[in-house]
């Protein structure tokens, strides 16, 4: 089904215990079943137990069933839970997309047509993403998770971080950048083994992916939830506001022309073709909060909106004039 994108409505800124059991009471059961994965809790069937009769017992027994995808199973819409933080295309494989939330991450390897849960990112709170030649990194409240097997599995690596509350993340050829909530901007030049502060305070409200110029590691663009898109040309030591939309949550650029930028927020987006000096509203699906360029074609865009506990991903092949489900 094809839908027309909604004209962005956000303003466009100018640059700038249970009680213990007493004697004679039955002892509590210690063989508790482990809780189900987060994505199954959101799709569990709502059975109610009442009287202790056979029919009710059968219903209770069925309450363990779920409509959630089994590990490794693919579905047409990613399960994200109650929020939506990120949608990113792997720059080395334009058919590979990740969608992240507080609860976890889902992965598509066919351009968004089907999705499966990445079990090792359950609870990762995936907000920031970075891609290097040999690793994929994800930042969130638990810190940084790293994959060296093409995104199939991840493990936490938080050595040297001043705090694990990493809301923004990005990587260039020689450096990894992190926006740490409430603290500032940090950088690592030894693949994340140690970190140094680049700016105090600025970076504490960053969100999402930090874009790093492929030709200049010190040129950065990221979203600041207070100032829209912001830019640094000295490796995160100083920043200037570019604007775009209020309450910005995501920024993306055309890798072949980094002056072509899209910044997005809940229900609105704006596009610039001159590096953020000026902005125009961009049409997006109603309720969408993220817009992402494909590295394959600047006219190919992805957008995501939350329909809890799932998300809907849309694609545009004409630069955002029309949007369809893949």
N, C-alpha and C positions, 0 to 999 in steps of 0.2 A: 504494500500500500504506500502510495506517495503522499506526503503531506507538505504543505507550504510551511516554511519556517516562520516563526513569529518575530515581528520586528522587536528588537531589544527595547526594553522599557527602562532599564537603569540609566542614570545620567552618565554622560561622557565627560570626564574631567580634562581640563587643559593640562599640558605638561607641567611641570614644576618639580541460743543453745537449747537446744532442747534441754528441759529440766532433767536432773539426774533421777534415776529410778530408785525408790526406796525398797526396803526389805519386803519380800513377798511379791514385788511387782516384777513383771516379765522383763528380762534383760533386753536392751536394744540390740537390734540386728547389726552385726559388724560387717557383713558381706554385702555392702552396698554396691549397686551397679555404678560404674563410672558415668559421669554426665555425657550426654550425646554431644557430637560436634556442634559448633555454633550454628552452622547452616541447617542442621536438622531441627534444632530447637525452634527455628522460625517457621518450619513447615509441618510441625507435629499436628496430628489430627486432634481436635478438641473434644475428647471423650469425657463424659461425666460419670462418676460412680455414685450410686445411691444405695439401694438395698442389697443385702447379701444374699442374692438369689442367683441362680445359674446364668440367667441372661445377662445380668449386670457384670458378673465375673468375666464372661466372655468378652464383653465390651472393654473391660479394664485390660484384659490380656491383649486386646487389639491395639491399645493405646500406644504400644511401643512401635507401631508401624509409622512410617513417614513417607511423605511425598518427596522428600529431599533427595537429591542425586547421591547415589553411592559413590564412594571414593573412586576416582578414575572415570566415572560416567559423564557423558556430555549432555548438556541441556541447551535449549535455544535462547534462554535469558539467564544471565548470571545472577546467582543468589548473593546479595551483599549485606543483608540485615537491615538495620535501621538508619544507616546513613551512607553517604557516598563521598569519597575523598579524591579519587584519582582515576584517570583513564589515560593510558600512555601506550604509544606504539614503539616497539623495539626498533631502533634505527638501523640495525643490521638485518632485520627481517620484517618488512612492512606488513606481512600477514599475521604477525604475532602481536596481540594486544593484551594488556593487563588492566584489570579494573579492581580498585581497592577501596576498602572501608575499614571502620574500626574493628569489625569482626574478622575480616580476612580478605583474601584475594582470589579472583578467578582469572583464568587464562584462556585465550582463544588463539588458535593457530591457523584459522581459516578466515581471517578478516572480520571476525565478529559474528559469524553465522552460528557457531556452537561454542560452548564454554564448559570448563571443568574447574573444580576447586583445587587450589594449590594448598595441599594439606600442611606443608611446613611453614606456611604464612598465616595460619590461624592465629588471630589476636595480634597481628603485626601492625594494625592501625595504619595501613599503607597510605602515606601522604606524599613524601618525596621519592623520586626515582632518579637513578644514575646508571649509565651504561658505559663500561670501559671495554677495551679489546677482549678481556678475558673474564669479565664478571658483570653481574647485574646486582645493584644495590637498592634496598628499599629502606626508607626512614619512617619512623612513627614513634609513638610513646614508649615502646619497649627498647628503642634504639635503632641500630642498623642491622638489617638482615642481608646476607650476601649469598649469591648463587654463582658457582663456577661450572655448572653443568647445563648452561643454556636455559636457566629458569625452571628446571624440573624440581629442584629442591633448594632450600635456603637454610642457613644457620646464622645465629646472632654473633656479631663481632663488635663489641663495644669498648675494646681496649683504648684507653687514652681519652675517651670522650668526657667532657666536663659534666655532661648530663645526658641521659638517654632519651630526653624528650625532643626528638629530631623531627621538626615539621617540614623542612625543606632540604632537598639534596640534589646535587648535580656533580658532573665530572667532566674534566677536560683531559688533554693528553698527559699532563704531569701533575694534576692536582684534583682533589675531591673537596667540594664545598658542602657545608651543612649550616642550615639555619636552626639554631637551638632555641626553643621557646623561652621567652623571658630573659635570654642572656645575650644573644648576638650572633654574628657570623663567624664561623670557624673554617679552617682549611687544613688539609693533610696533604703532604707531598711524599709520603712513604706508604701509600696504598691503605691508609686508615689506621696505621699502627700508632700514630701520635697526631695530635691536633693542636693548632695554634689559633689564637683569637685574631681575627682581622678587623672586627668592629664591635664595639661595646653597645649593647642595646639594639642598634639597627640589625635586623635579622631575627629579633625575638618575635616578630609578628609575621614572618615569612610563611608561605604556605605552598606546598606542591613541589614541582620540579624547578631546580635552578638551571636555566639555560646557559651553557658555556659556549662561547664562540669557537667553532672548530679551528679557526686560524689564529686565535689569540686567547689563551687561557685566562687572562685577566679581565676579559670583557664578559659581563654577566647580566642576565635579565631574570627577574623572579617576581612573583606576586607578593605584595605586602597587603595584608587585610585592611590596612588603614589608608594606604596611598595608591592602590591599584598596582600597575606594573612599575617596577623600579629598576634602575640600571646602575652598574658599576663598571668603570674602565680601569680600575687599579686593583683587581683581585679581591673586591669586597671590603676595601678599607674605607671608601667613601661611596655614597649613593645619591642619586637624584631621582625624583619622582617623574614618571612618564604618564601616569594616570590611566585612562581607558574606561574603566567602570568602577563603581563603588563596590566595596566588600569583595574584592577580587579573590578568586580561589585557584585559578589556573592560568598559565600562560604558555603559548606554543608559538614556534616560528617555522617558516619555510627554510629548511636547511640549505637550499640552493640560493636563497635570498633572505638573509636574516633581518633585513629591514621590513619584511612582510611578517607582521606579528598579530596574533589574536589573543586577547585577554578576556576571560569569562568569569562570571559570577552566577549566583542563583537567579535564573530567569533573564539574564542579559549577557551580551557580549559585544565587543568592539574590535575593529580591525584597523591596522595602520600599515601603510605601504612606504612610510618614510622613517622607520626606526622609532616610532613613538612620538614624533613631533606633532602629528595630528591623527585624529581618530574618527571613524564612522561607525554607526551602529551596524551590527551583523545579525541577520535573521537566523534564529535557532529554533529547534523544536520547543514547544511550550513546556516550561518547567525544567528545561535542561540547565545544568550548572557547569559543564565542562565541554570545551571544544579543543580538539587536537588535530594538528596537521598530520597527514601521512608523509613520510620521507620519500615516497614513490612519486607523488604528484601534488603540487601545491593546490590544485583544485579539489583534491580528495581530502575531505574532512570527516572526522568522527565526533559525535556528540553523545553525551550520556545524561540520563535523568533518573532520579530515584522514584521507584514505584514499590516501596518497601513491602515485602522483604527482598524484592528483586530490583534490577535496574534494566532499563531499556537503552540499547545502543542504536544510534541512527548514523547513517552515512550520507554524505553529499558528494556528488561528483562534479558539481558546478560552483564550487566556492561558497556554498551556503545558501544559494537561491532556493533550492528544494532539498528535502531530506526524505530518505526511505529507510526502512528496516533492512539490514543485510540478509 
